Amino acid sequence: MGEPEVITLQEGTIPDIRKSGNYALIAITKHGVELARRLQRSFDHADVYYMSKFARGDESGRNIQLFEGSVRLLFPALFPAYDGIICIISLGAVVRMIAPLLKDKKTDPGIVVIDDKGEHVISVLSGHLGGANELAREVAAVLGAVPVITTASDVQKTIAVDLFGRRYGWTWESADKLTPVSASVVNEERIAIIQESGEPDWWTYPSPLPHNIRVYKDIPTALGDEPQAALVVTHRILTPEEEPILKNGVLFRPKVIALGIGCNRGTSSEEIAAVIRETLEELQFSIRSVKAVCTIDLKKDEEGLLAVCEENGWPLVCYTPGELNEIPIEEPSETVYKYTGAYGVSEPAAKRFTGAKRLALVKKKSGNVTISVGIMDFEKGSGSL
């Protein structure tokens, strides 16, 4: 792994940054760097920035960017690029640095400040619309810190619909219902949350869910209770019988699908992409819930596979033959073992990543591609990239 590039900050110049996530984490002290690296493990969609003098040597592989010079000069690049900026810097310093960049609460990013010991997490700017309040609570939950939130609307301790699951990369459909469903939540109407998949620990308050919100495991049961609004978290395409739940509801897509892929050398990206689309359609799964593509390390340079992952923003997770052979599979193949050293590729790769004992699709051969599909088992702590 080569030496990471260092951003040199200069007066009058907006630095070039590599943005890949929704949030930026900034640290300028030794203890702050420790906190930033710790937080990055829980926030998949965060880019970390810290001073080059604290480099560990693993920054390139962890999407960490180093800088030298005054951190004040980094903010003009970060402000328009990120939804939220988490600063492990003193509150007064942050206020002075962001003051010249402020526009309005509809466009400013959420700003959160953490003290150097990680004891308090303060929502500073764009508390609700910018998501800083929710972000502060989530950061505090990871660190075991105290969230400091001062906006009046958040004292209700209820769900911010437009931020629901954002920490985990959940995306929403039926965005036109965000406003009416949010109004239903704030007005304490009867709310159904139906969660079929995804991270279970989305409630970050120490108090129980509000009395008007009830969690269901399936849509038919929720429909039977006739809620006034709903939040549906699933990787599935809803059936016609289930769609009435979205009359006043928002559909969230958690990142839970792992695609185990094996393919012949030189298989085109078009063929791989077509097999993925067709398979997900057959399973009635949403492509927006795909979290990763998993395969054997012999395929880490497979151009077609890399192209599909890049086009969709999916990480390619590669395992050694030994790691794949540790996983019990239903259809071991001596032929595959002869050529790869593993008794299977797509099936054990999907199982290893998801932690699931049973797959949604064990193995399907289509042309030059073999595909298996697994759903994340969060109870087993799976899915680490």
C-alpha positions in Angstrom: 0.0 0.0 0.0 1.5 3.3 -1.1 1.9 6.4 1.0 -1.3 8.4 1.4 -1.6 11.8 -0.2 -1.5 14.8 2.1 -3.8 17.7 1.6 -1.8 20.9 1.9 -4.1 23.7 3.2 -3.3 27.2 1.9 -4.9 30.6 2.3 -7.2 31.5 -0.7 -7.3 28.0 -2.1 -10.2 25.5 -1.7 -8.5 22.1 -1.3 -9.3 19.1 -3.4 -11.0 16.3 -1.3 -12.1 12.8 -2.1 -15.7 12.5 -1.1 -17.2 9.1 -0.9 -19.6 9.3 2.1 -22.4 11.5 3.4 -20.5 12.7 6.5 -17.1 14.1 7.3 -15.2 13.4 10.6 -12.5 15.9 11.5 -9.9 15.6 14.2 -6.8 17.7 15.1 -5.6 16.1 18.3 -4.2 12.7 19.3 -7.3 11.8 21.3 -9.5 13.2 18.6 -7.9 10.9 16.1 -8.6 7.9 18.3 -12.3 8.9 18.5 -12.5 9.5 14.8 -11.1 6.1 13.9 -13.4 4.5 16.4 -16.5 6.3 15.0 -15.6 5.4 11.4 -16.2 1.7 12.2 -19.9 2.5 13.1 -20.5 5.1 10.4 -20.0 3.3 7.0 -20.7 6.6 5.1 -18.2 8.8 6.9 -15.0 10.2 5.4 -12.3 10.9 8.0 -9.8 13.8 8.0 -7.0 14.4 10.4 -3.6 16.0 10.6 -0.8 14.2 8.9 1.4 14.2 12.0 -0.9 11.5 13.4 -0.7 9.2 10.4 -0.7 5.5 11.3 0.2 4.1 7.9 -3.2 2.5 7.2 -5.0 5.6 6.0 -5.2 4.7 2.3 -7.0 1.5 3.0 -9.5 3.1 5.5 -10.6 6.1 3.4 -8.8 8.5 5.7 -7.4 11.7 4.3 -4.5 13.5 5.9 -3.9 17.3 5.9 -1.4 19.8 7.0 -2.0 23.4 7.8 -4.8 25.2 9.5 -8.0 23.1 9.7 -10.0 26.3 9.2 -9.0 26.2 5.5 -10.5 22.7 5.1 -14.1 23.8 5.9 -14.8 25.7 2.6 -14.3 22.3 0.8 -16.3 20.2 3.3 -19.3 22.6 3.8 -20.9 22.2 0.4 -19.9 18.5 0.0 -21.4 16.8 3.0 -24.8 16.3 4.7 -23.1 16.5 8.1 -19.7 17.4 9.6 -18.6 15.9 12.9 -15.9 17.9 14.5 -13.7 16.7 17.3 -12.6 20.3 17.9 -13.6 22.8 20.6 -17.0 24.4 20.1 -15.8 28.0 20.1 -13.2 27.2 17.4 -15.8 25.5 15.2 -18.2 28.4 15.5 -15.6 30.9 14.4 -14.5 28.7 11.5 -18.0 28.0 10.0 -19.4 31.5 10.6 -18.2 32.9 7.2 -19.8 29.9 5.4 -23.3 30.0 6.8 -26.2 30.5 4.4 -29.5 29.2 5.7 -30.9 26.2 7.6 -32.3 24.6 4.5 -28.9 24.2 2.8 -26.2 24.3 5.6 -24.9 20.9 6.6 -25.5 19.6 10.1 -22.6 20.4 12.4 -21.9 18.3 15.4 -19.0 18.9 17.9 -17.5 16.3 20.2 -15.2 17.2 23.1 -11.7 15.7 23.1 -12.6 13.0 25.7 -15.7 11.9 23.9 -18.0 12.7 26.8 -20.4 15.2 25.1 -21.8 15.4 21.6 -23.2 18.8 20.8 -25.7 19.6 18.0 -24.4 23.0 16.8 -26.0 23.9 13.4 -29.0 22.7 11.3 -30.3 20.7 14.1 -33.4 19.2 12.5 -33.4 20.0 8.7 -29.7 19.4 8.5 -29.9 16.3 10.7 -27.5 17.4 13.3 -29.8 16.5 16.3 -30.2 12.9 15.0 -26.6 12.7 14.1 -25.6 13.9 17.6 -27.8 11.2 19.2 -26.3 8.5 17.0 -22.7 9.5 17.6 -23.4 9.7 21.4 -24.9 6.2 21.3 -21.7 4.8 19.7 -19.4 6.6 22.1 -21.6 6.2 25.3 -21.6 10.0 25.5 -24.2 12.6 26.4 -26.0 14.2 23.4 -26.5 18.0 23.9 -29.6 19.1 21.9 -31.3 22.5 22.4 -34.0 22.7 19.7 -37.5 22.7 21.1 -39.0 20.3 18.5 -36.7 17.5 19.7 -37.8 17.4 23.3 -40.7 15.2 22.2 -38.1 12.4 21.7 -39.8 10.9 18.7 -38.8 9.7 15.2 -37.5 12.2 12.6 -38.9 10.4 9.5 -36.6 12.0 7.0 -33.5 10.9 9.0 -34.8 7.4 9.9 -32.0 4.9 9.3 -29.7 7.4 7.7 -26.9 6.3 9.9 -27.0 2.9 8.2 -27.4 4.1 4.7 -31.1 3.3 4.4 -32.7 5.1 1.5 -36.4 6.0 1.1 -38.9 5.6 -1.6 -42.3 7.4 -1.8 -40.5 10.6 -0.8 -43.7 12.6 -1.4 -45.1 11.1 1.8 -42.2 12.3 4.0 -44.0 15.5 5.0 -47.5 14.0 5.8 -46.0 11.1 7.7 -43.7 13.4 9.6 -46.8 15.5 10.6 -48.5 12.3 11.8 -45.6 11.4 14.0 -45.3 14.9 15.5 -49.1 15.1 16.0 -49.0 11.7 17.9 -51.3 9.9 15.5 -51.1 6.1 15.5 -47.9 5.1 13.7 -46.9 1.6 12.5 -43.3 0.7 12.0 -42.9 -2.5 10.0 -39.4 -3.8 10.0 -38.7 -7.0 8.0 -34.9 -6.4 7.7 -32.1 -4.0 8.5 -30.3 -2.9 11.6 -32.5 -3.2 14.7 -30.9 -0.6 16.9 -32.3 2.5 15.2 -34.0 3.9 18.4 -31.3 5.8 20.3 -33.2 7.4 23.1 -32.9 5.9 26.6 -36.7 6.1 27.0 -39.2 3.7 25.4 -40.8 4.4 22.0 -43.7 7.0 22.2 -47.0 5.4 23.1 -48.4 6.2 19.6 -45.7 4.2 17.7 -45.9 0.4 17.4 -43.5 -2.0 15.8 -44.8 -4.9 13.6 -43.0 -7.7 12.0 -45.2 -7.9 8.9 -47.5 -5.6 6.9 -50.8 -7.6 7.1 -50.7 -7.4 10.9 -50.1 -3.7 10.8 -52.9 -3.1 8.2 -55.2 -5.0 10.5 -54.7 -2.3 13.2 -55.5 0.5 10.7 -52.6 2.9 11.5 -52.8 6.5 10.4 -49.3 6.4 9.1 -46.5 3.9 8.5 -42.8 3.5 8.1 -41.9 0.3 6.3 -38.4 -1.1 6.4 -37.9 -4.0 3.9 -35.7 -5.2 1.0 -38.8 -6.8 -0.6 -41.0 -5.4 -3.4 -44.4 -5.1 -1.8 -47.3 -7.1 -3.1 -50.5 -5.4 -4.3 -52.2 -6.5 -1.1 -49.5 -4.8 0.9 -49.3 -1.5 -1.0 -52.2 0.2 0.9 -49.8 0.5 3.9 -48.1 3.3 1.8 -51.2 5.3 1.4 -49.7 7.5 4.2 -46.4 5.7 4.5 -42.7 5.9 3.6 -40.8 2.8 2.3 -37.2 2.5 3.5 -34.6 0.3 1.8 -32.0 -1.0 4.2 -28.7 -2.3 2.9 -29.1 -6.0 3.6 -28.6 -8.0 0.4 -25.3 -9.7 -0.3 -24.7 -11.0 -3.8 -22.4 -13.9 -4.0 -20.9 -13.9 -7.5 -18.8 -16.4 -9.4 -18.0 -15.9 -13.1 -15.8 -17.1 -15.9 -12.7 -15.0 -16.6 -13.5 -12.2 -19.0 -17.3 -12.2 -18.4 -18.7 -8.8 -19.5 -20.2 -6.3 -17.0 -23.3 -6.3 -19.1 -23.9 -10.0 -18.6 -23.1 -9.8 -14.9 -25.5 -6.9 -14.4 -28.3 -8.6 -16.3 -28.0 -11.7 -14.2 -28.2 -9.6 -11.0 -31.2 -7.6 -12.2 -33.1 -10.8 -13.4 -32.3 -12.6 -10.1 -33.5 -9.8 -7.9 -36.7 -9.5 -10.0 -37.3 -13.2 -9.6 -36.9 -12.9 -5.8 -38.9 -9.7 -5.7 -36.0 -7.9 -4.0 -35.1 -4.3 -4.4 -31.7 -3.5 -6.0 -31.6 -0.5 -3.7 -31.1 -2.9 -0.8 -27.9 -4.4 -2.1 -25.0 -3.9 0.3 -22.1 -5.7 -1.2 -20.9 -8.2 -3.9 -18.9 -11.1 -2.5 -16.6 -13.4 -4.3 -13.2 -15.3 -4.1 -10.0 -13.3 -4.1 -9.1 -14.8 -7.5 -11.7 -12.4 -8.9 -10.4 -9.3 -7.2 -9.2 -8.0 -10.6 -12.1 -9.3 -12.7 -12.9 -6.2 -14.9 -16.6 -7.0 -15.5 -17.2 -7.5 -11.8 -15.3 -4.4 -10.8 -17.2 -2.3 -13.4 -20.6 -3.5 -12.1 -19.6 -2.7 -8.5 -18.3 0.8 -9.5 -21.4 1.6 -11.4 -23.7 0.8 -8.5 -21.5 2.0 -5.7 -21.2 -1.5 -4.2 -18.0 -2.7 -2.4 -16.4 -5.9 -3.8 -15.6 -8.2 -0.8 -13.1 -10.9 -1.6 -12.4 -14.0 0.5 -9.5 -16.5 0.3 -10.3 -20.2 -0.6 -9.6 -21.1 3.0 -12.1 -18.6 4.3 -14.8 -19.9 1.9 -14.1 -23.5 2.8 -14.8 -22.7 6.5 -18.5 -22.2 5.6 -20.8 -25.2 5.4 -22.5 -25.2 2.0 -25.3 -27.3 0.4 -23.7 -27.8 -3.0 -19.9 -28.4 -2.8 -18.2 -28.9 -6.1 -15.0 -30.9 -6.7 -14.7 -29.1 -10.1 -14.7 -25.7 -8.5 -12.2 -26.9 -5.9 -9.9 -28.1 -8.7 -9.7 -24.6 -10.3 -10.0 -22.4 -7.3 -9.1 -24.3 -4.1 -12.6 -23.6 -2.8 -15.6 -26.0 -2.9 -17.8 -23.1 -3.8 -17.7 -19.4 -4.4 -21.0 -17.6 -4.6 -22.7 -19.7 -1.9 -20.1 -19.5 0.8 -19.2 -15.9 0.0 -22.8 -14.8 0.5 -23.1 -16.9 3.7 -19.9 -15.6 5.2 -20.7 -12.0 4.6 -24.3 -12.1 5.9 -23.9 -14.6 8.7 -27.0 -16.3 7.5 -27.2 -20.1 7.7 -29.8 -20.2 4.9 -29.7 -18.1 1.8 -32.6 -16.6 -0.1 -31.1 -18.2 -3.2 -28.5 -20.9 -2.7 -27.0 -21.0 -6.2 -28.1 -20.2 -9.7 -26.1 -20.7 -12.9 -26.8 -18.4 -15.7 -24.4 -18.3 -18.7 -21.0 -17.4 -17.5 -22.3 -16.2 -14.0 -23.2 -18.1 -10.8 -25.1 -16.1 -8.2 -26.2 -16.6 -4.7 -28.3 -14.2 -2.6 -28.1 -13.7 1.2 -29.9 -11.4 3.6 -27.9 -9.9 6.5 -28.4 -11.5 9.9 -27.7 -8.6 12.2 -28.2 -10.7 15.3 -24.9 -12.4 14.4 -23.1 -9.1 13.9 -22.5 -9.7 10.2 -21.6 -7.6 7.2 -18.4 -6.0 8.3 -16.5 -4.8 5.2 
